[in-house]
Amino acid sequence: MSKRALIFGGMVLGLVWALAIVWLPQQLDLPFIPAPVALPSALVAPGVVMLLLIGRLAQRRFFDDDLIDGQSPAPATGASVDQRVLTNTAEQIVLALAIWPFVANSLGGAVVLALGFGFAVARVLFWIGYHISPPLRSLGFAATFYPTIVAAICSVLAWMG
């Protein structure tokens, strides 16, 4: 399978994941969770993933003489992959912080809780996929990015009436 086909497959699966993450909580008969309660809770799982990434890089730096003084990791190493995953995860969390409050207020707390759990699962898939083969990161990337975008679109539509 070509790289583009593999990446496209990951993108399609990520879109299916996004639609499920946003749609399913709205269909289930879940108790109402106010946005001020749901939003901080939704950010715990992404925060744990960020903690794991930072911890893994710190561990690599401590035990690697080439990294211990804060140098950039050499290209094509496990440390460079972890650094790229950490950077992209930070970008995704900033995007979530900008959009999820609106989602929590317009679609409800259950959706934003699903977004948080889904974010953590998708980031782990991104991290593992990137280490196995860079094109495999596409599923984890799409499954992190697309739910935020789908939720934003659904929120705007709900807000517009």
PAZAZA-271105 format. One line per field, with one value per residue (C-alpha): z, y, x. Coordinates in steps of 0.1 Angstrom, whole numbers, always signed. Each point is the difference from the previous one (the first is absolute). Example, Ala and Ser with C-alpha at 12.3 -4.5 7.8 and 13.67 -1.06 7.14 Angstrom:
up: [+78, -7]
north: [-45, +34]
east: [+123, +14]
//
This chain:
up: [+0, -9, +26, -14, +1, +36, +10, -18, +18, +33, -9, -9, +32, +19, -15, +10, +35, +1, -11, +27, +27, -6, -10, +24, +33, -14, -8, +33, +29, +22, +30, -6, +9, +3, -22, +31, +14, -33, -15, +27, +2, -37, +1, +25, -25, -25, +29, +10, -35, +0, +34, -15, -30, +21, +24, -28, -15, +34, +5, -34, +8, +34, -14, -34, +1, -33, +14, +37, -5, -19, -35, -28, -7, -31, -29, -5, +37, +26, +18, -31, -6, +36, -3, -31, +17, +30, -22, -20, +32, +15, -32, +1, +37, -8, -28, +25, +26, -26, -13, +27, +23, -28, -7, +37, +1, -33, -2, +36, +25, -12, -34, +15, +23, -30, -18, +29, +3, -38, -1, +24, -19, -33, +13, +12, -35, -16, +23, -7, -37, -4, +17, -22, -33, -6, -24, +28, +21, -24, +19, +34, -15, -17, +30, +21, -24, -18, +32, +10, -35, -2, +35, -10, -31, +19, +27, -25, -17, +34, +10, -32, +7]
north: [+0, +34, +27, +22, -29, -7, +36, +3, -31, +16, +32, -18, -20, +32, +16, -30, +2, +38, -5, -27, +21, +30, -18, -29, +20, +21, -31, -18, +9, +13, +22, +37, +11, +37, +15, +14, -35, -19, +22, -3, -38, -4, +15, -25, -28, +22, +14, -35, -8, +33, -10, -34, +16, +25, -27, -23, +28, +9, -37, -1, +32, -13, -33, +13, +20, +15, +15, +6, +37, +8, -5, -7, -37, -14, -5, -34, -10, -10, +33, +20, -18, +6, +37, +3, -18, +23, +31, -11, -10, +34, +16, -23, +9, +37, -5, -20, +28, +25, -20, -25, +27, +10, -37, -7, +29, -7, -39, -9, -14, -36, +10, +18, -29, -24, +24, -1, -38, -3, +25, -21, -33, +17, +16, -34, -14, +29, -6, -37, +3, +26, -23, -30, +19, +38, -6, -19, +32, +11, -19, +15, +35, -1, -16, +29, +29, -9, -4, +35, +13, -20, +11, +36, -2, -18, +27, +28, -17, -5, +36, +13, -19]
east: [+0, +14, +6, -28, -25, +10, -3, -33, -13, +10, -18, -32, +1, +7, -31, -21, +14, -8, -36, -5, +17, -22, -33, -2, -1, -28, -20, +4, -23, +27, -5, +6, +35, +5, +28, +19, +3, +5, +27, +26, -7, +3, +35, +14, +6, +18, +20, +10, +12, +20, +15, +11, +16, +19, +11, +12, +21, +14, +9, +17, +20, +12, +13, +14, +33, -9, -32, +8, +10, -32, +12, -25, -4, +17, -23, -16, +4, -26, +6, -6, -33, -10, +9, -22, -29, +3, +1, -31, -18, +6, -14, -31, -6, +2, -26, -22, +3, -12, -30, -12, -15, -24, -7, -7, -25, -17, +0, +3, +24, -2, +13, +30, +7, +0, +23, +25, +0, +2, +29, +20, -6, +8, +32, +13, -8, +18, +31, +1, -7, +27, +26, -11, -1, -6, -30, -17, -3, -28, -27, +10, +4, -34, -17, +13, -5, -33, -21, +8, -9, -32, -10, +7, -21, -29, +2, -2, -30, -17, +7, -15, -31]
//
